[in-house]
Amino acid sequence: MGHAPPSALRPGEAMRIPTGGVVPAGADAVVPIEDTVDSGSSVVPNEDLEAGENVTPAGSDMRPGDRILAAGRRIGGPELAVLATLGIAEVPVYRRPRVAIVSTGDELVDPAARPGTGQVRDSNRWAIAGSLIALGCEPVQRPVALDTAEALADALRTALDAADAVVLSGGSSVGVRDLTPRVINQLGRPGVIVHGLRVKPGKPTVFAMLAGKPVIGLPGNPASSLMILEAVAAPIFSRLAGEAAPFRATVEATAAAPFAGRAGWTWFVPVELQYAEGTVTAAQMPLHSANTSLLARAHGYVVLGPERVTIPAGAPVTVNRFSGGGRNG
């Protein structure tokens, strides 16, 4: 192993060779030793051999001019194997985009704190950070912005200075204290591009651009916030990371019960996968946007609409897995 064969083979001769060794000249097939009768002085194959059997010819994997890896592809284990095989020890890559995360709301406290009356732990920023890391980004945690226009404007300005994009959590609806769209428009152009999507959950989503950087305003409800980031906003951050398209692991299943959405709308329905007797079924989970545990208990989600708003029981469905991990099944 690791050396040239000691000699060529002549007719009627065989040579012991390790797996992965170089086939000697004069040989055109390899037979596993367990498929032979070895008497010590001779070796007889149990079956007839075909030329080329158990031999990998040089150049059979990759040839000059083949395009093996295209730009915009994330480098993982398989890609690293190819690069190492070709002797490419260094390869140019995109810098991980820095994405600032700003949670908004007077009610938010640190996860290590004990919430008082009317307060909640700020879970959204950590959910968002996990998904951003999975999308190839570097999350930049920023202080909580209080519910005033001045505080939100200051938080957004400093976040834009510190990062390549900004994700805001909360304050994007139409209530008196939902300030995100108004403040964004006060800070520059083009400002808010989209406010409100025909989706469930996550209707009060904001897509904006300031100083040439994307600004995404996510709903404050935990399930809505993370679902929109995963199902709608993910391509933005994948493109910032240089990826041609976000990788989305899917599972093919059948509907355990009918799915029903709303005409003209897109619904993202969390599901639980059930395995039995070689089949996989997807069961809907009750959608409560305020529930933090909902998506952690889900295996993924099914997309309904805007055209296909019903799926009968037993019909095939595609379950999208969450990029940040999610429940295994």
N, C-alpha and C positions, 0 to 999 in steps of 0.2 A: 504494500500500500504506500502510495506517495512516490513510487519509482516506476521507471519504464519496465516492461516485461523483460525477463532475461534473454529470451530468444523468440524467434518465430515458430509457428507450429507447422509440421509437415502432415501429409495425409495419414490418418490412422492415429494421430496423437491428440492428447488432451492435456490441459494444464490447469492446476488449481488456481483460482483467482478470487480475491476477496470482493465482497460487495462494494461497488464503487471503484474498483480497480480498472486499469487500462487494458482493453482487450488486445491480446498479442496479434501481430500480423499473421495471416493465414487462418484465423478463426473468424466465424461469422455468427456464432450463437453461444449462449451460455445456458447450462442446465443446472438447476439447484441440486445440491448434493443429496438432498432427501428424495430426489426423483431419480436416483441412480442406484446401481448395484456396484459397490466398490470392493474389489477383491484384493486391493493392495497393489497388484501389478497391472491391473486393468480396471476400467470404469465403463459400465454399459448403461446408457439411458433407458429408463423404463418405457418411454414412448418415443416416437419419431419426433425430431426437432425440425422447425422451419428456420430458414435463414433469417437472421436478425432477431430471433427470439431472445428476450431478456437482455437486449443490448440497446443502449441509448446512443444513437449516432451523434457525433459532434455537429452542432448547429441545428439540432432538431427542435430546440426550445426557442431560441431567439436568433434571428439572422440580421446581417447588416441591412440597415434601412428600415427595420421594423420600428414602429412607434410603440413603446412599451408603457410609458407613463406620460399622460398629457398634463399640461398646466391646469391648475385648478383642482387637482386631486389631493386629498389629504394623505399625508404620509403616515402609514401604520406599519404593522409587521410585514405584510406581503410586499409592500413597496420598498421597505428597507432591505428585504432579502434580494430583490432585483438589483437595487443600487449597489449593494455589496458585491454581488456576483459579477457585475460589470466593472467593478473597481472604481466606482464613483463614491469617494469618501466624503465629498462636500457637495451640497446642492443648494442653489438659491431658493429661499422660501419667503413667504410674506411674514412681516412682523404681526404678532398677535394684536389685533385692535384693542385699545383700552376703552371700556364702556363704563361710564359713570352711572351709578345707581343712586337715585334720590327718592327716598320715601317721603310722602307728605302726610301731615295730619298731627294735630295737637294731642291725639289720643295714643300715639305710639310710644312704647318704651322698649328699652333694650331687652333681648331675650333672657339675659341673666337677672333682670329685675322682676320683682313681684308686682303685677299690675294692680292698680287701685281701681276704684269704681269708675267706670267709663273708659278705662284704659285697656289696650291690647298689646301683646308683644309683637314687635315688628318682624313677622315671619316672611313677608313678601321679598324683602331685599335678599334674603338668603336663598329662597327658591329661585329668584331671578339670577343670582350669581351662579348657582349650580348649573342652570341651563345654558348660561352664557359660556361657562368653561367648556361644556360639552360641545358648543358650537365653535370653539376655537378662539374665544375672546378672553381677555384679561379683565375681570370685573374690578372696578374702582369704587369702593364704598365711600359714600359722602354722608355728611350729617343729615339728620331728619330736618325737613323744611316745615316750619309751622304754617298754620292756615291763615297767612296774610299775603297779600300781593307782593309786598316789599320783601318778605322773607323768601318767598318762592322765586322771585326775580333774582335775588342775590345768590340763592342756591343754584339756579340754572346757569347764571353767568360763570360762577366758579367751576361748575361741573363741565361746562363747555371748554374752559381753559385747561382742564386737567385730563381731558379724554378725547377720543375720536368720535364718540357718540354718547347719547344720554338716554337712560331709561328712567321715567318717572312712574312712581306707583301711587295711585290715588289722585283725587282732585280733578278727574277728567270728565265727570258727569255734568249735569246742568243745575245742580243745587247752588244755593247762595254762596257756599264756601268751596265750590268746585272751581278753582281759579286757573287751572292749567292752560286751557285754550287762550284765555284773555291775556295771561302773562306772556305766553309764547309770542303772540302777535305783537305785543308791545316791545319785544326785544329785537325784532328785525324781520327781514323778508327772506324767503317767501313766507315764513311762519307756518301756521297750520295749513296743511294740504288736505287732510281728511279729518273730520271730527264726527265719529259715529259710523258704525258698521252694521249691516243687516246680518248680524251673527248672534248666536246664543251659545255660551255666555260671552260677554265682552263687548256689548253694544257701545258703551261710551269710550271707545278707544280713540286716541289721537295719533296721527302721523304728521310730523312736521320736519322742517329743515331750518337750521340757524347756523350762520357762519360756515356753510358748506358741510355741516355735520347733521346726521339723522337724530331726531329727537322723538322718542316713542313715549306716549302717555298711556299707561296701562290702567285698567280699573283697579280700585282698591280692594275689591273682594278677592280673597286668595285664589279660589279656583278659576275665576275669570282672568285674573292677572297672568297666571302661569299658562293657562290654555291659549291665550292670545299670543303670548311670546312664543310658544311652541308651534302653534298651528298657523299663525299668520305672519309674525315678525321674523321668524327664524331665517328666511332667505336673505334679509337685509344684513344680518350679522355674519352669515356665512360668506356673503360676497365681500364684506369688509375684510374678512380673514383670507380672501383670495380663493375661496372654494367655489367651484362652478355651480354647485347646487348642494343644499344641505342633505347629508345622508339621513334617510328615514327608514329605520328598521320597521318592517311590517309583518303581520301574521295573518294568514288567510284562515277564516273561520266561517261558521254558519250562524245565522241569527237564532238565538234561543227563543226569542219572542219577537213580535212585530216591532219595527222602529217607525216612528211617525214624527215628522218635523213640521215645518210651516212653509207654504209655497212662497218662493222668492227670497227665502232666508237660507243661511247656512248655519247648521247646528253642529257642534262638536260634542258628541255624546260619549262620556266615559263608560268603559265597559270592563267587565271581569271575564277572563277566559276560563272556560271549564273544559277539562280533559276527561274523556271517558271512552273506553273501547275503541281507541284509535281515531276518535273524532275530536274536533275542537269547536266549541260553540262560544259565542260572544253574548253575554247577558248585560243588558243596560243597568247602570247604577243611577239612583236618584240624583238629579242634578241640583245641588244647592250651592250657589256661587260663594256663599260666605263660609263654607266648610273648608278648613285647611287640610283635613285628612283625606278628602275625596280622591284627589289625584294620586296620593300615596297608596291608596287601596286599590286603585285601578291598574289594570295591565296596559291600558292604552285608550285610544278613542276612535270612534267611527265618525266619518264626515257624512252628514245628510244635507242634500240640497246643493245649490238652489233649485236644480231641476229634479233630481231624484230625492223626493221628500219622504217616501215610504219604502220600507224594506220588509217584505213578508217573512214570517217565521220560516226557518229552513233555507232561506236564500243565502248566497255567499256574501260575505262582508270582508272588507280589508280593515284590519285593526292597526292603527299607527301607534308605534311605541314612542315613549317620551325620550328625548335626546339626553336628558340628565340622568338616566337610569330607569327609575320606576320599578314597580313591582315585577318580580320575575314570575314566569309561569310556563 
